[in-house]
Amino acid sequence: CDYKEYLLPGSLGIQGILGGTLCYESGVGRAQDIITNMLYYEMDWYLDYLGDAMPEAMYMYPLDRPHAYMATAACAFLDMYGATGEETYLQAALGAWTIFAEYYVTTGGGVCMCEGAEYKPGNHMLSHSSRSVYETCNNVLWADLNHRLLQYFPEDERFAHYLEQSLINIVFASQNAEGEIRYFNHMTQTKEQGSLINTCCEVQASRQLAQLPQFVYSYNEKGLYVNLYADSCFDFETESASGTLEMATEFPYGQEVALTLNMERSGSVILHVRIPSWAAKTVDVRLNGEIVASGTPGSYAAQR
């Protein structure tokens, strides 16, 4: 292929791995889509560096400028793991997550990386300059990665924590009063003006705002999971039961949460309720006014 040498270098070429996994998971997907990724986008050394959570894999990526868009490649590694069962892909995705969490995400959730500059580990810059830090896209993609990992590890509260933090503190806040999206979310001086000119950040943030209902709940053969808090309802159907789970809350303006489970097809259901890591103390879960479970911050309280 005359273009092979240009697939990876430049323009964050590592993201090209996304095409193969998206095709594979579509209605016309086939094994060749995964094989193409292995042949043209896979770098054993890079998977190893990520698997070891080496921050150099992020800020010294040799084939292009550093950018938090690396999170999209980590999501594709999860898809490769799902398609093949090869643990190397899972470890690479978890390593990328660790690099973000330990070195490039501030206390408030902003991602300290953009593109075109050197981002040393733990920089946590508050720069107001253009093309510096806190690009809206970066937090959208960071939220995506945490959501994807939460599907593989549904009781690991860390992923729900970073998902919630990124959404509320950055992605939601990237909107101005007119509903336009800011490209950067500066933490110093004044806020940047929003725009409606079809930037990557406008497109990514709009997409994620529309996806919000997907993030609140999840379910699998082990039961139902409440990951985020918002006035909402959720229709579910498992092998053992079906029905609707309704949530009433004023969060984030209030901390009271009421859940109502309406069963259409009765059966055994375990409800996992997230106890946020930012909670100040152990949280009691009450059923009809009586305490039936308690959850420590940073966990899921389960009740059948």
Disulfide bonds with the S-S distance in Angstrom:
none
